[in-house]
Amino acid sequence: MIDTVHYSDVMEIESVVKKLESCEYAKDEFTHARHLAVAAWYSTHFPDQQALDKMRSSLLRFTKHHQVKGYHETITRFWLALVREFLRSCRVDSSFSERVNALIQLYRDKNVLFEFYSRDRVMSDHAREVWIEPDLKHLSNL
């Protein structure tokens, strides 16, 4: 199922961030679109390393809260890089919510990951624990 969502304003996006950080979402409620919105928020409000650190800590807190092993370092960093590059390419006169909506529309199918990574490579235990480079297409080809 493809996740469709539309944010009316920045306050709705900020609410998603706060709900993730406070573990208010049920496990299944934190959808791919919400992941993208949070990644966009962190990427816009913090330097790259701090955005990654915040995303990682929020996801680890969330998965621990729900008692699931769901955090994946390579996938997290991949999506942050895609989001960051997308946001850098947006028109400067567009609002943050417009950019996030466009981001979600463009990357609504999370399987775009497999344009960059072979399934075996990205789904490995090693990729879950540490960043590994894509093997099919480089991120610099965005």
C-alpha positions in Angstrom: 0.0 0.0 0.0 1.4 3.4 -1.0 1.2 6.0 1.8 -0.4 9.3 0.7 -0.6 12.3 2.9 -0.8 16.1 2.5 0.4 18.6 5.1 -1.4 22.0 5.2 1.2 23.8 7.2 4.5 23.5 9.0 2.7 23.0 12.4 1.3 19.7 11.1 4.8 18.5 10.2 6.2 19.7 13.6 3.4 17.7 15.3 4.6 14.6 13.5 8.1 15.2 14.7 6.9 15.7 18.3 4.7 12.6 18.2 7.6 10.4 17.0 10.0 11.8 19.6 7.4 11.2 22.4 6.5 7.7 21.0 2.8 8.7 20.6 2.3 6.8 17.4 1.4 3.1 17.4 4.1 1.1 15.5 2.0 0.9 12.3 1.0 4.6 12.4 4.6 5.8 11.8 4.4 5.4 8.1 6.9 6.0 5.3 5.4 9.5 4.6 5.8 10.4 8.3 9.4 9.1 8.1 10.0 11.5 5.2 8.4 14.4 7.0 10.6 13.9 10.0 13.7 13.5 7.9 12.8 16.8 6.1 12.2 18.6 9.4 15.5 17.4 10.9 17.4 18.1 7.6 16.0 21.6 7.5 16.5 22.5 11.2 19.9 20.9 11.9 23.3 20.5 10.3 23.7 17.1 8.5 25.4 15.2 11.3 23.0 16.5 14.0 20.0 15.7 11.7 21.3 12.1 11.4 21.9 11.9 15.2 18.4 13.1 15.9 16.8 10.8 13.4 18.7 7.8 14.7 17.9 8.6 18.4 14.2 9.2 17.6 13.9 5.9 15.7 15.8 3.9 18.3 13.6 5.3 21.1 10.5 4.5 19.0 11.5 1.0 18.2 12.6 0.4 21.8 9.2 1.7 23.0 7.4 -0.7 20.7 9.8 -3.5 21.5 10.8 -4.2 17.9 14.1 -4.5 16.2 13.5 -2.0 13.4 16.4 0.4 13.2 18.5 0.2 10.1 21.5 2.5 9.8 22.0 2.3 6.0 18.4 2.9 5.2 18.1 5.8 7.6 21.2 7.5 6.2 20.1 6.7 2.6 16.7 8.4 3.1 18.2 11.4 4.9 20.6 11.9 2.0 17.8 11.6 -0.6 15.6 14.1 1.5 18.5 16.5 1.9 19.3 16.5 -1.8 15.6 16.9 -2.7 15.2 19.9 -0.4 18.3 21.5 -1.8 16.8 21.3 -5.3 13.5 22.9 -4.4 12.4 26.3 -5.4 13.3 28.8 -2.6 9.9 30.5 -2.9 8.0 27.3 -2.0 6.8 26.8 1.6 8.2 24.1 3.8 4.9 22.2 3.7 4.8 22.4 -0.1 8.4 21.0 -0.3 7.5 18.1 2.1 4.3 17.3 0.2 6.3 17.2 -3.1 8.9 15.1 -1.4 6.3 12.6 -0.2 4.7 12.6 -3.7 8.0 11.9 -5.4 9.3 9.3 -2.9 5.9 7.8 -1.8 7.2 4.3 -2.9 9.8 3.3 -0.4 11.1 0.7 -2.8 13.1 3.4 -4.6 15.8 2.2 -2.2 16.2 -0.8 -4.5 17.2 1.4 -7.4 20.4 2.1 -5.4 20.9 -1.2 -3.5 20.6 -4.8 -4.3 18.2 -6.4 -1.9 20.8 -8.8 -0.4 23.3 -6.0 0.2 20.9 -3.5 1.9 19.1 -6.2 3.9 22.2 -7.6 5.4 22.9 -7.5 9.1 26.0 -5.4 8.3 24.0 -2.8 6.5 21.6 -2.7 9.5 24.4 -1.8 11.8 26.7 0.5 9.8 26.5 2.6 6.7 27.3 0.9 3.4 27.5 2.5 0.0 24.9 1.6 -2.7 26.0 -1.0 -5.2 23.6 -0.3 -8.1 23.5 3.5 -8.4 25.5 6.1 -6.4 23.7 8.8 -4.4 25.7 11.4 -6.4 23.6 10.4 -9.4 20.5 12.1 -7.9 
